[in-house]
Each structure stands twice: as structure tokens, then as C-alpha cells.
Amino acid sequence: MAEARAGNVVADLFSGGFGTALTLHRGKVLESLKPAFILPEVLDESKWYGGRHAFTDPEHQFVFVYIVLPGLRGLSYNRNLVDPQEFRSYRDLVNPKWKGRIVSQRPALGGGITAHLQFYYHHPELGPDFMRRFFGAMDMTFGDQRTIDDWLAAGKFAICVGCREIDKAKSQGLPVDHFEMGEWKEGAPLSTGGGSLGLIRGARHPNAARVFINWFLSRRGQTVLQMSNDLLGAQPPYSRRIDIPKEMLAPETRLVPGRRYLDLTLPEFTDLAPIDRLLKEIFGTR
């Protein structure tokens, strides 16, 4: 933003989280990506998830989303204290039997559970009423990331919202696991992670930027992207291109045909201000 105001633009492209990308867009830092799409296979929307190009800005042209992530992580449990078969809906989380037995990151926008907050708020079968009950009436305990992981593994709490090291703890023999939220009645959220792309206004190398955009969003480019994190030993991302192999993806990162999803990258879900107001109502302004 400072570079743009000073007329000294250094970068040509932005790739990262949609929240930052939208901030750049609102600050008039980005220009339309659509004119930069040249290759027929990039222009062909049938090659993309949902049969459309996914733009997260209201104008559908500035912030392009190239990754889709099913939000199947973020709720976990202690196997000694919870029978996961009891859970078939998010509303099972507000059963009085779990009151005082849930630990969580303090819900805050921009944190690791932002997509879940969006999902709770915008889902037509959950909404603000569910959030008030879940975060405000269940005597939930809040802690930092390391603490809540340890508390869940030790059995101090039965359920955790936002525990991050569950796979590692499980591999060490600790009695923890993830809920299979994708199988629940309301389905699961879809988010973008860091997978959004913007073309910076006044870029020094606009032609090079356009060449990269068309390679990166091509079948070849997205195949390389989908393999890249795997080479680094992390989970590979799920490209929104549907014409590339998905076999290398871990089961938890795949989209399952027939499963219910709420695509949080759509512009109507990206305004976080109403969620922020609700969180302040629940927790106060501190």
C-alpha cells in the first residue's frame, strides 16, 4: 500500500490469503485480472471447480481464487471421553452434556479458525444463534495454541476448537482425533487458504506478469502447484482446476462428490464485519 501511494511499485503480482488481497483491492492497488487471461484453457471456465472462475471480490475480476480447501480440520476430540458416533450435526456440539468440557482458541478473525467462524455465521442452518450458544453459553475455556493441544491430549477437556497438532499427537499414541465434519448434516466449509492471485496496478513488468499468470493457471502450472507442497513434505493444495490428477492428494484434502459444501470464497461471504460485531457482542470489546 505504501509503495502504491508513493508511486514506487516493486511487485508485479500478489499471491496469498483473500483477506489481504481484498484489502489491496479496496486500496485500489490491484487491476483487473480478466484481460490478462489469454490461453484458451485458462479462459475455459468449464475446467474449473463449479464450472466458473472463482473471484472473491464483488466485481468478480480482481482477486482470483485458484485453491479450494475443504475445512475438515479445526474440531477435534479426546477418544477416551467422546464417542464420535454421537455427532451427526454441529448442533450436537451444544448438547448440555458438553458444557464446560470444550476448550478453544479465542475466536478471532484472521486466526486459524476464521473459515469456521464464517461457516457458522453464514450457514443457513446454523447462523448467529448457533455461535451465541456455542461460544457464549457452553462455559468454553480459552487458551493459547500449545496449551489447548496439551489439555485435550491430557483429557482435561473432551472437545477442542482449533487444536493444530492433532495428527502429530495421534502419531505419538495420544488419544486424540479429528471429527469427520464433512459427514455431518451441514457439510463443511470451503476456503482458499493462501490461494488467491492479484495483478498489481502499475506493475513494472506487466507482460512478464501476464505470461506467468497464464502459465500458472494452465493445466501444467496448476499440476506443478498441486505437487509443490508434497515435495516439501506438507499437504499439497487442491487446485480448483478439475482437469488435473488428484490422486496425490490426501483424503482429507479431497472434495467428495455428493458431499455438502459452503464455498466461503464467494463475495457474499467475505465481509467479516458482521462476524466481528457478533464476536464483540459475545465476548465484549476487550
Secondary structure, DSSP 8 states (H G I E B T S, - for coil): -HHHHHT----SEEEE-HHHHHHHHHTT-EE-SGGG--SHHHH-GGGBGGGS--B-STTSSS-EE-B-EE---SEEEETTT--GGG-SSGGGGG-GGGTT-EEE----TTSTTHHHHHHHHH-TTSHHHHHHHHHHSS--EE--HHHHHHHHHHTS-SEEES---HHHHHHTT-SEEE--GGGSTT-EEEE-TT-EEEEETT-S-HHHHHHHHHHHTSHHHHHHHHHHHHHTTS----BSBSSS--TTS-GGGS--TT--EEETTSGGG---HHHHHHHHHHH---
